[in-house]
């Protein structure tokens, strides 16, 4: 699927007349006048983005040939062919994620333009996750009282309203307003996650749960894959206000598609309890089995290792190439999201339970992730190597993400899924906030690279202890 996006991107540009470039390396990839309009958007971005697409797309095709027949991608395709509501749901969230990604480019791009400090860039990431704690509480509460599809529709409408914050921030040069939209998106994401997992549990059979894992991966990765990909190309070609308008249109279209999804969602999937049915009491942690506890803790463990590196990525770009920060940071964000999409889709759908129980495989993925980030500063002189490192790092880390989401869907029944997914989300948010906050404070004193090494290694040691404690 990522290869399709890459080929479509290349095809769309190849239909434009070729520009005159100083070095005609990619003469068909950019329309006339593109470079001349990119005053602040470094020429490094112009060359890194197509290289990233070609390199990552070719690597993806190679890996997909190895495990194509039993991959999560095939499981997803089969489920999409069987369920019309799933197709509409996927389209709705891809549209919404496209707009969210554009907003993220506007926020980070403006912060980099305004020469925000490394701590501000790092805390921007923290603000994009921390409010999800409160959102997951609301989402879990609402899942006991209303249809999950209504919750998803509500979050889309609220997301469109929240675009007032970046609009005000751009017009008044207000950093706080830009950060506010990150918090709002995190709040609504926390609300939607329990509803989304409950919807998958109700609408898909046990054999189709790997498809739900793939769909969640597609939804959450497309935010930066599509949104950042389009945002990188449009960042200095169109105004930020126009990008916010596209975001608002995407929210509106997503809400309409979700309303259509609700109408065709079969009654046999809904499993709506009678109005007088008692609301089940939430389960207690002490009542969970070791396998259930392990399933919930996988996502917080991934956040402990991954969130410092992800939050420090813009600051690392700022430290590595201070004169071309935007030109390096935005392509790295795009490569990151491409890896997030590709990794889970390469897993064998028949072996997800086996993979999630293997401590060795989980730790290997996390070490590969850290290895990619640790090698980024010394290899940053080679742009293609930097993009390949970030792509490969998130290829590995999001395999852990897929195994965590599958474990929650597989090991909890009925309404317990909403509670378990909300609990996993809250754990992920809290761990991410602590790790990211620590990394941000250290980045001010010892630099982004030193903060990355110290916090990530300490987090990895904690994850080793956790996996040993709840080994199966």
Beta strands, then each sheet from edge to edge (+ up, - down):
end
